[in-house]
Amino acid sequence: MQCRMDRFASDIVLVGIKIASLVLKEARSMPEEKHEEHKGGMTVREAGHLGGEKGGHKGGEATKEKHGHEFYEEIGHKGGQKVKELIEKGEEAEKKEEK
């Protein structure tokens, strides 16, 4: 059982790596001015970082107050179910390839 779990974990990591490489490839194909567009003396990256520092925390607190702990449990469960579904689909596709 543990060997099977290790295999699933490694499959998930491989899928994540493939997705990351596709995103990176897409980002590299964009013109440089799209990455670091200057407006008001701040790059897009700097503005995003600053917004994440300020708004990210406040947004998380507001969501927590509005929806409560159960909300996070529910979305965590949904995410876990989606991962399980994707793993099963991957296994089915792998079995079809072996035939």
LODO-119875 format. One record per residue (C-alpha): z, x, y; residue in one letter. Coordinates in pm, whole numbers, plus 50000, padded with zeros to 5 digits. Layout:
// residues N
ZXYa ...
***
This chain:
// residues 99
500005000050000m 500915028050243q 497585045350181c 495775013050265r 497815009050584m 497005045050682d 493315037750627r 493495006650847f 495245026451118a 492615053651103s 489855027351115d 491405012351427i 491595046751587v 487935053151504l 486905019951660v 488905028751970g 487235062751990i 483785046851959k 484575021852234i 485955049452458a 482855070552405s 480605041252497l 482595034652814v 482495071552903l 478755072952839k 478255042753068e 480455057853338a 478565090753324r 475265072853367s 476435057253694m 475535075254018p 478375096854150e 478735076554470e 479775046554259k 482685066654115h 484125080154437e 482905057054712e 484695064755039h 485775036355266k 488565040155512g 489345075755405g 490355067055049m 488385069854727t 488035040454490v 490185059054238r 492945065454494e 492925029254607a 493105017254247g 496005040254175h 497865029054486l 497224992554405g 498474997754052g 501675013454180e 502384984754419k 500704953754282g 500964961453912g 504734960753910h 504964930254134k 502344912053928g 504214919353607g 507474906953753e 505834875153883a 504264868453544t 507574874553370k 509364850153603e 506644823853576k 506024824653199h 509094840453042g 509594862052735h 507844837752498e 504574842752685f 504564879752604y 505424872452241e 502534847952220e 499934871052371i 501194899552154g 500794877751846h 497294867351953k 496334903752004g 497694913051663g 495764884751499q 492564896151672k 493064931751545v 493674918251194k 490484897451217e 488444927351335l 489784948951053i 488844922350798e 485334919550943k 484994957250932g 486084958150569e 483584930750481e 480784949550655a 481804981450476e 481714963550138k 478214950150216k 477024985350300e 478364998649969e 476294973249771k 
***
